[in-house]
Amino acid sequence: KHIHSAPKKSIDSKCAWSCASLMVTLHPSLQCLEIVASHLVWPEDFNDDDGYDPVSTNPDPIEPLVCANILCRKSVILRQHLSDPLSLSNQPYGVGQSALILCLEIILQARRYASQSSKFFMSGFELISEFVKIADYGGSDHSMSSEESELVVDSIYPEGCSQKNEDYRSLRQLKKKLKHRVFYRSEQQLKTAISVFLLAQSNLHSVFDGSFPQYFVKAALRHPDEHVRSFACDALGAVFTSFPSQEMIAAEIIDKVLPPLSSSNKKFNKWIESLNDPKLSDDLSKLEKAALDDARLSHQYQAIECVGLIAGTSSDVKVRKDMIWKLVNIATKKPKLTLLCRRACERAAFLLGFRCLDDLYDDLAPHLLVKWVESSRGLCNLPILLTSPFVTKELC
């Protein structure tokens, strides 16, 4: 009997899931995967066949998600042989050149089935991360193909899909709504993007390197929600573990993305105003301005955290020194941010392998002293952040 998604037939679905899991365990061939996927994910194509009962006209996203979980195993993802294109010409999920493409198409189909109010809306991110972990990292001798890599990026970053994608129009309409879904943007999308970026090999990196810094770092660091910006800081750290031109990236992040911390309040106010969406109505614009004013200290804190993270993750010694000096300069010009700067320096020291913050200062003392003298300041005016980190911690 065919699977029904109606509640009274839920036991049939469980039996089908068990049978599918057993089939894939015993015989994880691509032909077996195609049979399992076609019956669990696209059952409506069998409505006119003999021996099958018609399925509900309201598809359930649970079936594809269960199917994707069943297929999320090394014996499936690491199969290197291509499917026979002729055997797939009538399948709804396309040419299916690999098990990974089939698995990703199943995730996309589950998203098409889920409404915006459903708890399964834009689901499957954790599975995508697991697919990449198997296919492009753990136990695989070959990196993903270009086609597989593009589909992985489209699955993680649906808002940036190309016009050739069949979901392009519907995703364009959802773009603004997705931006303001905090859980989707942080816990689902950003978390998965960071994981995939760190696991990616050559082909996936070449596809993902274009959108990752722009959308998952720069745009996310300017997001109105603090939780999203927190994940963006982690994404920034991932960039500095992979990209070679770190000095240029650091300069762009400091000058064009983060707020001007060591400048006057006027420049900082102007930066806050630039975050306001000009397309909002007057009433919503006032509410957003009020929210941005409330988040001023949060923006400063996370900007300082980013500077410390750059110092701690960059492999470029010059970038490290410049970032620590920037933190010292901020604490000098704005004493009320001294504790935040100290915490950022402390984190940088930990990431760089120093025993404590004093050891980091001892290592950078010649550079910091030269920068201080070049700034035409007297040695008697050295900030307490430099002269006594312990006192800074106790006083603040």
C-alpha positions, 0 to 999 in steps of 0.5 A: 500500500502506498503512503498516506499523509492523513493522520488516520494513516500515520502508522502506514508512514511509520512502516514505510519509513522502517522499510525504507531504512532497511532497504537503504541499509541492506542495499545502498545503491543509487537505484534503491535510493531512487525508489525510496525517494520517489515513493516518500518524496514524490508519491503523487506521481504514482496516483494513476498506477495500478496498486497505489491509492491516491495520496492527499492533495496536501503534501506533508514536509515530514516525509521528505525530511524523514527520507533525507534523514534515512539517506544521511549516511556514508554508505549513501553520500560517498557513492561515486558512480553516476546514475543512469540518466535514462532511468531518471528522465521521467523523475520529478527531481531531475537528472540526479547525477549523484546521491548528494544531489538527490539528497539536497533535492529532497531537502528543497522539496520539503521546503516547498511543501512547508507553509510560512507558518509551519515549524518545518518552514525552511528546514533541513539546515542541519542535514545539509551540514551533515551531508557536506561533512560526509561528502567533502570532509570526512572519509571522502577522497574526492571533493564535490563536483561543481554542480553539487557545490552550487546546489549546496550553496543554493540550499544554504543561501536560498535568497541568493539563488540564480534565475535558473532556479525553479524557486527563484520567484517564490524566494525573491518574494520571501527575501525581506521576510527571511531577513527578519526571521531571527531564528532562521537567520542565526540558529539555522542559516548562519550556523550551518553556513559557518560549519559548511564553510569550515568543512569545504574543500576546493570546489565548494570553496570556489562557489561559496567564497563569493557569497559567504563574506558578503552576506554571512559576514558583512550584511549580518554584522549590520543586522538589527538583531544582536543574536544574528550579529553574534553569529556573524562574529563567528563567521568573521573568524571563519573567514580569517582562518581561510582567506589569504588577503587578510589585511585587505579584508580587515581594512574593509571590515573596520572601515566599511562595516563596523561602526567608527568606535574611536571617532566622534559621537557624530560619526557613530550616530550617522552610522546608526542612521545608515542602518535604517531601512529607507523603504519603511513607512513613517511609523515603522521607520520611527520604531526602527530608529528607536530600536537602533538607539536602544542597541547602540551599546550592543553595536559597540560591544560586538564591533569591539568583539570583532576587532579582538576576534580578527586579532586572535584568528588572523595568521597575518602578524601585521593584522594582529598588531594593528587590531590590538593597537586599535583596541588600545586606541579605542580604550584611550579615546573612550575610557567607558569602553575600556572593559570591553576592549580588555575582554577583546584583548583577553580573547585574542590572547587566548586564541593566539595561545598566550597564557594570559593577557600580560604575556600578549602585551609583553610580546607586542610591547615594542610595537605598541610603544612605537605606535603610542609615540607616533601618536604624539602622546606622552608616556605618562598618559598610557591607558590603564588597559596597557599598564595594568590589565588586572587593575582594569578588570577589578575597577571595571 
